[in-house]
C-alpha cells in the first residue's frame, strides 16, 4: 500500500510485554486487542513500525523501557531538552546528529573543492598568460601594421586586454554552465535512488545568482591580471621593428 493511501486506515493490534519491562524472569504477557487509526506516515529508513501514545503502552507493573522517542516542535529546543535528559543519566540520539555529520561532510567537501578550484584557477591563469604572450609574438607584424595605419599604442593595449577579458569571461561562463549541468546530473541520479526508496526528488546543487555575478566579475579580473603584461608589451612595440619581425 502506498504511504499516502495508508493515512486514515484502521488496524487491530496487541502489545506483548516481556520480562525486561517488569524486571522479572520468564515473564510474558499480551494485552487485549486494540484498534488504531493511522494519522501520518514518516520514513526513517528503518524497519516498518508504528508509534502510539506513551500512555497507551503503560500498564501496571512496568518498571523499565528500552527506549523513548521525544518529539520537539522547535529545532532550537533540541539542545536544551537533550541536556536535561542526559542530566538524568540517559543516553540520547537525535536526527540533528545526522544532519551535523552530513553538514560536516559537505563542509569538508567544499574545502576540498575550493582547493581544487584554486589550483585549477592558477593553472588556467598561467595558460592564459602563455597563450596571450605567444599570441603577441604571432601578431607582432600585425601590431606594427596597425600602428603604421594610425592606431595609437593605447588602443593596441586595450585591444589585447579586451581579448584577454573576453577569453577569461567565456571560460568562467563555461565553468558555471558545466557546474550547473554536473549538479543537475548528480541530483537526477540521487533522486532516482531516492524515488526507488519511496522518497521525493532531491536537489543537491544550488547556484545563487549573486554567486554567478561574483564569478563573472572575478573571471574578468583574472583576464585583466593575466593580459596586462602582454598588452603592455604590445603597446611598447616599435612599429618599424614590428614590421621587420620575422
N, C-alpha and C positions, 0 to 999 in steps of 0.2 A: 504494500500500500504506500503510495507517495506520502511524503511527510505532511504536505498541506492538507491532503484528504483525511489524515488521521485526526485533525483537530475537530473536536465536537463528538467523537466516537466514545462509547462507554464500554467498559470491560469489567469482569469479575476477577477477583484475586484473593489470595490468602497470604498471611505472613507466617514464616517459620522462624521460631526462636530457638537458638541452640544454647548449649551450656555456657558459652563465653559471655553471653549477655547477663546471665544470672549468677555467674561465678560458682556454678555447681557442675559436678562431673556427671557425664552420661545423662544429660537432661535435654529433652527435645519437645517442643510444643508447637502447635499450629493454631492460628487464630480462626475465627469464623469468617465465612466468605463475605467480602465487602465489594461494593461497586464504586468505580471511579469514572470520572469524565475527563478526557484529555482536553486541556485548555491551551496548550502550547507545545511546540516541538523545538528542541535545541540539539545541536550536534557538537560533541566534544571529542570525536574521533575514537571513542572507546566502545565497549560492548553495549548493546541496547539496554537501557534501563529506564525506569520511571521514578519520578520524585513525588513524594507525598508530604503533607504537613507533618511536622515533627510530632505533634501531639497524637496523631493517629498511630504512630509507631510505639508510643509509650504504653506499657502495661504494668500492672502491679508486680513488683519483684525485680524489674530490670535494674541492674546496678552499673552496667558499663556498655559503651557503644564503641565500635571500631573507628568510626569517623563521623564528622558532622559538616554539612555544607552550609556556609553562611553567604547569603546574597546581600549585596550592597546596592543602594540606589545611586550613590555618587562615587566615582573613582577616587576622588580626593580623600574620602573617608577610609579607604582600604588600609593605609599605613597605620592609622590610629587604632583601628579595630584589630589588626594583626598584632600590634604591640600589646594591646590589652589581653588578647587570647594567649599569646606567648608568655605574658606575665603570669598567667595562671598555671603555667607549666606544660602547655600543649605545643605540639609542632604544627606549623601551618604551611600551606602552599597556596598559591594564587595564580590566576591567569596572567596577572601583571608580571610574574616572574618570567613566564614565557615571552611576553611582549618585550621585557627588558633585554632578554637574551637575544631576541631577534633584532632589537634596536642596536645592541652592541655589535652584532654580526654585520649589520648594514653600515654601521659607523666605521668598522674596520675595513669593510669593502670599499667605502667611499675614500678612505685614506689611501688604500692601495691604488684605486683608480686615479686619484689625484696625482700620486707619484708617477704612475704610468703616463698620465696626460702631460705632466711637466717634462718628462723625458721625451715624449713624442713631440712636444712643442719645441724643445731645444733642437732636436734633430731636424724638424721641419724648418725652423728659422735658419739653421746652418745651410740646409739645402736651398732655401730661397736666396740666401746671400750668395752662394756659389753660382746659382742659376743666373742671377742678375749680373754678377761680375763677368761670367762667361758671355752673357748677352751683350754686355757693354763692349767686350773685346770684338765680338762678331759684328757689332753695329758701329764700330769706330769710324769707318769711311762714311756711313750714313750720317753720323753726327757731324762730321766735317762738311758734308754736302748741305745739310740743313743750316749750318751756321753761315756758309757762303751764300745761301739763298736768303739770309736775313733774319733767321730765327735767333733770338737772344739766348745767351748762356743760361739765364734764369729759367727760360721756357724749356730748355733742354733738361734742366734739373727737374722741373715739375713733371715733364713727360715721363722720365724714369721713375719718379716717385709714384705717379699715377699707375704705372704698370705694376709696381710692387704692391700698392694698396689693393688694386683690383684682384691680383693673384691671391693675396692673403685673405681678402674678404670672401672670395668664392670658395677658398679652402675651408674657412670657418663655417660658411653656409652649408657646404657639403658634409662637414662633420656633424652639424646639428641635425641635418636630414637623416644621415646614416645612423646617428644615435637614436633618433626617434623611431626609425624603422626597426632597429635591433630591439629596442624596448618593447615595441608593439608585438614583435615576433615572440619574445620571451613571455609577454603577457598572454599571448594566444596559447602557447604550449602549456603554461601553468594552468590556464583556465580550462583547457581540455582535460587535464588531470583532475582539477577541482570539480568540474562538472560530472566526471565519471564517479566521483565520491559523494555526489549529492550536494555539492556546494555551488556557489554562484560564480560569476565572472570576476576575475582578479586582475587588476591593472597594477603592474609593478613599476611602471615608468610614468614620470610626470615631469614636464619641462615648462616651468613658468615663463611667461612672455618676457619678463624683465631679465631672466637669465639669458634668453636668446639675444636680447638687446645688448647686454653686457658682453656676451661672447662676440657679437659682431663688432662692437666698438674695440674690444681687445684685439681682435683679428686685424682690424685696420691699424691699430697702434703697432702691432708686430710688423705689418707691412711697411710702415714709416721707418721703424727702427732698422729693419734689415735692408731697406732700399736707400737709406740716407747716404751711406758711403759710396755705393756705385753711382748714385745720382750726382754726388759732389764731384766725383772723378769725371763724369760726363760733362759737367759744367766747365771744368778747368781744361778740357782738351782743346788744344790749338787747332783751328780749322785747317791750317796748312799742313800740320803734322798728321792730322786725321786723314786728309786726302792722300797722303803719301803712305799711309799704313797698309801693309800687306798682310 
